């Protein structure tokens, strides 16, 4: 089963994009994804701590 995530408040901090969404239970979650080549970092968080990724691939 796929999840339809509607991202809002998308921000970019260096190579990392951070967005807010609601999970299937209606809780606010945050996700981060690094867009740098060869990094591959992505994760979901309960808080805006998603901003803390320090990319070593760039």
Order of alpha helices (4+ residues) and beta strands (2+ residues): beta-beta-beta-beta
